Structure formats: structure tokens, C-alpha cells
Amino acid sequence: MKSVGALYLQLIRWNRPAGWLLLLWPTLSALWVASHGFPGWHLIAVFTLGTILMRSAGCCVNDVADRDFDRHVKRTAQRPVTSGAVSVREALIVGAVLALLAFGLVLTTNTATIAWSFAALAITLAYPFAKRYVSMPQAVLGVAFSFGIPMAFAAVQSRVPLLAWVLLLGNLFWVVAYDTEYAMVDRDDDLKIGMKTSAITLGRFDVAAVMFCYLAYLVIWAWALADIARSPLYWIALGAALLQALWHGWLIRRREREDCFKAFRLNHWLGFTLFAGIALSYLGR
């Protein structure tokens, strides 16, 4: 029998860092762009820890909202809330504590960031329920997983310029790409229980749509960051990211569960590649 601590760590997916890394790399990229280089250790610490805390809080809310669905999905049937090992009340308390800790970090920034944090929280809470009503809930997740971008600009510049929203749009396409890969893993189970996902909505066009979203993401970021793209380092990073996207397309082409899950899990390296290209481009100036 697992200890309470072990169950809570399982609840927040502590053993699966890919989830918060997918949030972290575009957020750090935005921090570097907004700061025109190194943003300082304080903001790096705030956004790194805040990303981990909010992703963990989101897992708590998601598991509570999906507990009646997850028991019918092989991959999620043994999650702590679904299996009854952790009560709904416990999960919500853990999620609330984590969200409050994240808010405490936001309070060390500025008024603009604090204001935008409420919008970020609202989207985080809304996403788990979007899967019941929206045919493409991955788009809602895309906004939630991209909201670190405008918050990063707000923290640095006390405003959110158009560039931040363009980067958010591009990042949204990336989230739809990798979360559709994730949804392809559970498609058969989701069809049985009536869950709405992009993998189901897109049907036989799922692989093509994923590849289109990868391309849209990379094209939008390349265009939006044209000044940075003058550096050969950023072009190299974009090329490496494109190669990774093509590899993911190869993995999911047969729609096999393990390969689709592998493609999803490896996406954080694509995000890291772009971040590294951005950070190194500023170092080279």
C-alpha cells in the first residue's frame, strides 16, 4: 500500500516531468524575448516554480473532473482519485494549496502579471470540463498551456504586446499537435465513453492535422521572431525542431498507441530546441 506522500506525488504526476516541461519551454522563450536576453534569476525562478506548481494543481482538478470517465480508460484507471486511493476533497485541497503557492510567487512580480494570473487560473479550471462540450478541447488546452507567454511579457514589460499574442497563437498550434497525439492513444476508450477529443473529431485526417499544426507553430514563431531568426543559431534550432516534428509524424503514421504516446512524450525536446535557439541567439549578439 502506498503512503499518502507517494499518492500525492502520483496525483500531481511528479514522475512525469514532460507535462510541466511542455509548459516551461515556451514560457522561458517568452521571458528571453521580452527581456531581449537573460531575464534575471528572480523571474526564471518565479516562472519555473510557478509552472511546476500550476501544472500540478491542474492535474488535481483534471483528475477530480474526469474521475468517472478515467475508470473506463485503461491508461488512467489507476489514478489516485479514480481508484479511490485519494478522495475528491483531498485532491481539491492539494490543488488549492499548490495554486496558492503559485500565486504567492506571482505576487513577487508586478500588477500586470498578477492581473493576468486570474485569467490563467480561470482557463486552467475550465479545461477539464471542455472535454464534455467542445469537439476540439485541445484548443482550450492550447490557450491554457500557452498563457505563460503573455504573463512572461507582463512580468518583464508590465504590458502584453501584440508579439506575445502571436507567439501564443503559434504555441497553441503546437499544443493541439502534441495533445492530439496524446488523444490518439485513448481514442478507442474515449469513443466508448462519449469523450470529445481532437483525435475523434479529426478522424482519418488526424495525422495530417497534427503535421499541419506543427508546421503552423514553427512558421508563426519563425515569422514573429524574425529579428532573432537572423542568427544562424536560431535557424539551426528551427531546422532541428522541424526534423523532430517530421519524426513524430513518422511515429504516429500507423496510429499505434505506444508510438503515439512516445511522440507525445518527446515533444518537450522540440520546445527545448526552440528555447535553446532563442537563448543562444541573444548570447551571440
C-alpha positions, 0 to 999 in steps of 0.5 A: 500500500502506498503512503499518502506522500507517494499518492500525492506525488502520483496525483500531481504526476511528479514522475512525469516531468514532460507535462510541466516541461511542455509548459516551461519551454515556451514560457522561458522563450517568452521571458528571453524575448521580452527581456531581449536576453537573460531575464534575471534569476528572480523571474526564471525562478518565479516562472519555473516554480510557478509552472511546476506548481500550476501544472500540478494543481491542474492535474488535481482538478483534471483528475477530480473532473474526469474521475468517472470517465478515467475508470473506463480508460485503461491508461488512467484507471489507476489514478489516485482519485479514480481508484479511490486511493485519494478522495475528491476533497483531498485532491481539491485541497492539494490543488488549492494549496499548490495554486496558492503557492503559485500565486504567492510567487506571482505576487513577487512580480508586478500588477500586470502579471498578477492581473493576468494570473486570474485569467490563467487560473480561470482557463486552467479550471475550465479545461477539464470540463471542455472535454464534455462540450467542445469537439476540439478541447485541445484548443482550450488546452492550447490557450491554457498551456500557452498563457505563460507567454503573455504573463512572461511579457507582463512580468518583464514589460508590465504590458502584453504586446501584440508579439506575445499574442502571436507567439501564443497563437503559434504555441497553441498550434503546437499544443493541439499537435502534441495533445492530439497525439496524446488523444490518439492513444485513448481514442478507442476508450474515449469513443466508448465513453462519449469523450470529445477529443481532437483525435475523434473529431479529426478522424482519418485526417488526424495525422495530417492535422497534427503535421499541419499544426506543427508546421503552423507553430514553427512558421508563426514563431519563425515569422514573429521572431524574425529579428532573432531568426537572423542568427544562424543559431536560431535557424539551426534550432528551427531546422532541428525542431522541424526534423523532430516534428517530421519524426513524430509524424513518422511515429504516429503514421500507423496510429499505434498507441505506444508510438503515439504516446512516445511522440507525445512524450518527446515533444518537450525536446522540440520546445527545448530546441526552440528555447535553446535557439532563442537563448543562444541567439541573444548570447551571440549578439 
